[in-house]
Amino acid sequence: MRYFPIFLDLDGRDVLVAGGGEQATQKVRLLLKTSTCIWVIAECFAPELIALGVEGRIRLERRAFDAADVAGKVLVYAATGSETGNAPVIAAANAAGIPVNAVDEPQHSSFITPAIVDRNPVVVAIGTEGAAPVLAREIKARLEASLPASLGRLAEAARALRDRAALEIPDGILRRRFWERLLAGPFRAAALAGDLASSARAADTEFQSAAIEASPRGRISLIGCGPGDADLLTLKAQQRLQEADVLVVDRLVGEDVLDYARRDAERILVGKTPGGPSAGQDEINRILVREGLKGRRVARLKGGDPMIFGRAAEEMAAAQEAGIEVEVIPGVTAAHACAARIGMPVTLREKVRAFTVLTGATADGTLDHDWKALSRPGHAIAIYMGMASAGEVRARLIGAGASPKTPVVVVENGTRANERVVAADLGTLTEAIAAFGLNGPAIIFVGLDWDEAGLVRPAHVETYHPSPARWSSQQVAEATHWVMG
């Protein structure tokens, strides 16, 4: 973000528009929506500007621009219609430290004017940093169509209740809940319709409900955030992020996901880093309960889906024991998201009839799976947290009867911008991981391949090509060791 979006108070302050043609007229039309004092300086003026000057809505000075004209102005628009005409205006504003916008010259502008959806006092500003104004217009058109024309009426009705709400509902959390109910219920409908009597009655009802609510009730939402791509968030996940007072965040939850949350929500980071410092599960449970008992809405953000290797049961049990409402918002689990991303079905009619999700990491380090069943033909596997144990997984599967030529696909940082996909076979799994330097969060797929499905392998997939005789007698002995014990 190069341009920081802000709303500047122009009430009673002076703004200069240098220029008298169409560009200047466009800027003046926008500025007239505010209560600023508009100064327009040019040697000639468009008829619309002349008419506005006669009405006393703007101040016109028919002369050449002078550097002293920027004095006392809070904003300056260079809108002369030419770069040579704009140049002295830009130079004077920069010398005086006053923000300047040079029309159609973003490289010379210290601020830009966004596309605006006006539902006064609700204003939506849309900017593309000058990169794609047409895109900003498209977004504006969509918002114009989706926001009621009377939305400003609702905002004004709510503003009239602010002092009363602050006086009658001193608890900040309860007051926020009051506003959420008020702006989503009968009050909203009545205010949008301009029915003042009905909106007043609806407001009174909400105030009465707030008066008998002794303390806010907490809620814990275990939210699946998917494997990384924020576009995979569910609508309910986005809603809960907007409602949350506090976020308890795993390491694998990206910043772009957090952008959907309220900016004023407290963030508590509890990510587990392999081999590094991390919050233990008992500590995470204590945090969730502590915040829930304060009456706060807690969003526990997890990568993938909470119910799949997400320790949801432990956190749900802690919440239930403390008497706190708890819910689970499912997310797209990493195995399904990664498979979809690379166009590789996890089941195939008549070929792959079973698909198992398993973990390659356990608390005691023992991978206690039914390796004989997992190694049968027609059985595909997705291994979570298996990078460190890939050698043992390979040995156990081959030792249980799986062919070393069984296809393997490793998806590192799936769905993220730095995603990498490597195709190998079971016999060369660890060599492929080492050769490509894979060390990020990954899903290892065993028994799935594009050829078997009659599909084209995506172009970005990298393939490991081993030297001959990669499955050595030593590896066979290793596999026998895992099977025989």
N, C-alpha and C positions, 0 to 999 in steps of 0.2 A: 504494500500500500504506500504509494508516494504521496497522495493527497489525503490529509486527515479530514474527515467530514465533521463539520461543526455547524451549529445554527447561531448566527451573529445577531445580537439585538441592535436593530437600526432605529429604534423609536426616538424621534427627534434629533437624529444625527445626520450629518451631511455626507452625501455620496456624489462624486463627480463622474459625468459621462462626457468624454471628449469626442465630439463628432456629431453630425446633424443629419445623417442619412438613414438608410434602412437598418443597418447594424445598430446604430445608436437607438433608433426607435424601438427595436426589439428588446433591448436591455431596459429601456425606460418603462415599457409595458409591464415587465416583470417586477421592477422596483416599485411600481405604483401599487402593488399588492401590499406593500409595507407602509409604515408611517414615517419613512425617512424623508429628509429634505433633498430633493434631486436638483443638482446643478448641471446644466447642459451648455457646453461651450463649443461653438463652431462659427464659421463665417457664413454659413447658410443652413437653413433647417427644412426638413420635410414638413409638408402641410400638417400632418398629425401632431408633430411636436409644437408647431406654431399654435395650433388650437389648444393644446394642453397648457401652453404658456399663457394664452389669453384667459383661460379658466383659472389660472393661478395654481395649477396643480404641480407645475415644475417651474424652475427659474431658468430663463434663457439669457445668454450673453452672446451677442453676435460679434465675434471677434476671433482673432487667432489665439491659440492656446499659449499660455505662459507658464513657466515652471512654478511660479508662485501660486498658481491656481490649486495645487494639490494641498496647500496648507489647510489644516483643520478638517480634512476629509478622512473618513474611516475606510472608504473603499474608492478605488479609481477604475473606471472602465476606459480603455483605449479602443474607441470604436469609430475611427475616422474613415475606415474603408480602405486604407493602404498601409503598408509596412513603414513607408517613409513618414507618413503622418502620425503613425502610432509611436514611432521611435522616441521622440522627445517626451511624450507622455509617460512611456515606460521608464525612461531614464529619470524623470523627475520624481515619480512615485517610488522607485527603488532608492533614490538618494534620500528621500524623506522617510523611508522605512514603512511605507503605506502599501498594503496589499493591492496588486494591480492585476486586472484581467485584460489581456490583449486579444480581441476577438479573432478567432481562427489562427492564433499564434500561441499554442499551448507551451512551446519552448520558451516563450518570453513572459509567461504568466506565472504569478506566485499564487494565484487561486483560480479555480474554474467554477463556472456556474452549472450546477447539475440540471438534468431534466427533473421536473417537479410535478407531483400529483397533489393538488391543493384541495383539501377538505377542511379549510381553516376552522379551528386551530390545529387540526391534524394535517401535517405536511410530510410527504414522502419524497426524499431526494434520491435521485439515481445518477450515479456517475460511472464513467468508464475511463477516467483519467485522460480523456481526449483520444483514446484509442479507437473507439467505435461508437460515435454518436448515434448511428442508426440503430444499434443494439439497444442503447438507452431509450430511444423512442419506442422500440418494440415493447420493452419492459413497462414503460409508462402506459402504453395503450392497454396492456393486459391488466395492470393495476387499476386504471381508470374504469375498466369494465367490471372489475370484481369488488370494488369498494363502493358502498352506497353513497349516493350524492349527499345524503343527509348525515353522513358520519360525523361531520363537525358539530352538528346539533347534539349528538350523543356526548361528544367530548365536553361541550359547553355545559350540558346538564350535569355531568359528573363533576366538573370543576366547581359548580355551585354547591356541591356537597362536601368539598374537601375539608373545610374548617369544621363542619359538624362531625365528620368522621374522625378527625384528629382529636376532637374533644370527647366524643362518646366512646371511642374505641382506642384507648391508649396503647394497648399491646400491639406491637408492630406486625407480628405474624397474623394475629386475628384480623387486623385491619387489611392486610393484603388479601386474606381469604374473603373478607367482606367485598372488596372491590372486584375480585374474580367472580363471585356470585352475582353481584349487582350488574356487571357489564355483560353477563351471559344469559340473564333471565328476562323476566317481564319488563323490568326497568328499561332494558336495551330496546326492546320492541316498541314500547310506548314513546321513548325519547326519539327514536328514528322516525316514528310516525308523526311527531309533533304534538302528541297527546300529553300535555303538561299535567293534567289532573291524574291520569293513570300512572304516569311516571313517578309523581310525588307519592301516591299510595304504595307503589311497588318499593320505593326507597324506604318508606316508613316500615314496611314489613321486614325488609332486610336489616334495618337498624334494630328492630325488636328482636330478631333472631340473634343478632350479634350480642345484644345485651345479656342474653341468658346463656351464652357460651362462656363458661367459666375459664377455660384454658384451651389452647389449640391442641388438636389431636395430630400426633405424628403419623407418618406413613413412610415405609421403606419400599422403594421400587428397585428390584434387581433388573437392570436393563442390559439386554444383549446389544452390543454396538457393532456386531459384525467384525470381519477380519481387518478392516482398515478403511475401506472406501466409504466415506460419509454418505454417499448416495444410497447405500444399502440400509440406512436406518429406516425403521418402520415409522409410520405416522404417529403411532402411540408413543414410541420412544421420543420423538421430537416434542410431543405434547408434554411428556413427563419432564423432559429437560427444561422446558420453559417454566414449569411449575416449581421446580426443585429449589429449596433454600440452600442445600448443601450437596456437593458432589463428592463422592468417594470413588477415586479414579484408579483403575488398573494401569499398568505401564504400557500396555499395547493399545490403549485408546488414544487415537490421534487428536491433535489440536483442532483439526477441521470438524471433528465431532463435537468438541467442546464449544465451538462457535455457535451451536444451536442452543446452548444454555443461556440463562440470564447472566448478564455481565456481573451483577452484584451477588451471584451465588458464591458461597464459600467453597473453596476447593481443598480437598484433603487427598494427597497422593499416597497410595498404598501399594504401588507397583512392586512386583516380585522380579528381581533381576537375577538370572541364573548365576550362581556362584558369588553374588554380591549381596549388599545389605538390602533388607526388605522387611515389610511389616508382616508379622506372623498372622495366621488365620484367627487365633484367639484375640489378638489386638484389633484386627479388622472387625470382628464381631462386637467387641466392646465399643468401638467407634460408632458403628451403626446403631446400637442400642442407645448409647449416650445421646446421640443427636436426635433419634426418634423420640426419646423421652422428653426432650425439650419442646416437643410439639412441632418439630420441623419436618418438612418433606425432604426425604433423603433419596437421592438418586445414586445407586451403587452401579457404576459403569464398568462393564466387563467386555473384553474382546469376545467375538463370536457369539455363542448362545450360553446363557447362564447355566442351563441344565446339562450341558455337555462339557465335562471336565472344568466346570466353573465353581465348584464347591457351593452350589446354590443351597443344597440341603442343610449345610451347617449354618449358613447365614439366615435361612428361613427359620430354622429351629431356634436360633438365638432371639430372633424377633418375636416369634410366637411365645416363647417362654417369658419374655418381658411384656407381653400383652400389646404389642405394637402391630398394627395392620401391615401386612407385607404382601406384595404382588410380584409377579414375574412378567416382564415384557420380553418375549422371545426375540432373538436376533438370528441373522443368517450365520449358521455355524461355518467355521473356516473350511472344512472339507467340502461342503456343498458349494460355497462361494468360489473356492479355488478351482474346483472341477468345472463349474460353469464358466469361469473366466477363461479357461484354456480349452473350452469346448470338448470336454471328455466326460461322457456319461458314466455314472458309477454303477449302473446295472445295464445288462444287454440281454434282450430276449433270447432264450435258449443257450446263452453263452455265459453270462455272469448273473447268477440268480441270487447271490448273497453278497451283502456289503457290510463290513464290520468296521466300526470306529473304535480304535484302542489307543491307549497312552503308552508312550515309550519311556515314561519317567514315573517312578513310584517312590513313596516315602522311604521304604527300606531298600530300594535299589533292585528288588527282585521283579523280573518281568514274568509274572505267573499267568500265562495265557495258555489256551488249548492250541498249541502250535500245530498239532496233527490236523485239527479241523481247519485251522487258518490256511494251511498249506495245500488243501485240496483244490483240484481244478474247478473253475467256475466260482471261486470265492475271492472277492476283491477286498482290499484293506486300505484304510486311511489311518496313518499313524500320526498322532499329535505328540509334540514334545519328544521327538525321537531322534533328533540329530546326534546327541551325545551317545545314544545307545544303538546307533544304526548298525554297528558291527555285530553286536549281540543279536539284534533282530534278524539280520541276514543269516547268521550262523544257525540260529534256532529254526528258522523257516526251512533252510536247505537241509538241515539235519533231520527235519520232520518229513522230508520228501518233496519239497518244492524244487522246481527246476531252477538252476542258476540263471537260465535264460528268461525267467519270468520278467516281464516288463516292469520297470519302476520309473516313476516320475516324481521329482522333488520340486515343490513350489515354495520358494522363499519369499517372504513379505507379500503374500498373495493379496491381490486387488490394490496394492499400494503403487505409488509412482516408481518405487525402486524394486518392483517385482522381478524375480528371475525364475525361469523354469528350465530344469535340466532333465533330460531323458537318459536313462541308462538301463541296466538290467540288475536283477537281484545280486548276481555274483560280483558286480562291480560297483555296488552302491556306495561303499565307503570311499573307494578311489575317486568316484565321480564327485562326491561331496568335497573331498580334499582338492581335487584338480580345479574345480571352479570356485574354491574359496567360500563355499556357502556356510554361513554361521548365524544367520538371522532366524527369526521365527519361521518355521516351515511345516508343511504337511508332506508326508511321504506316502505316495500312492503305490500300492503293490498289486499287480494283476490287472491293471487297466492300460489300455493303449488305443491310440486312434486307428491304427491299422485294423485291429480286431473289430472295431465299430464301423469300418468302412468310411472313415472320416479323414480329412486332410489335416496333417499336423500343422499347427500354427507356426508362422514364420519366425516368431520370436523365441521359440523353444530351442535351447541349446542341447546338443547331443554329445554324450561322452563316448569316445571311440577308444577302447582299450587296446593295448598291444596283445598279440596272440597269447593264448594259454593263461588267461588271467585267473581262472579258478584253479589254484595250485593245490598240491597234495597237503600243504600246511593248512590251507583253508578248509579242506575236507576234514582233516583231523580236528580242527577247531569246531566245526559243526558237529562232529561225532561226540566231542567232549560235552557240548551243551545238551545233546539228546541223552547220552548215557550217564551224565552226571559225573 
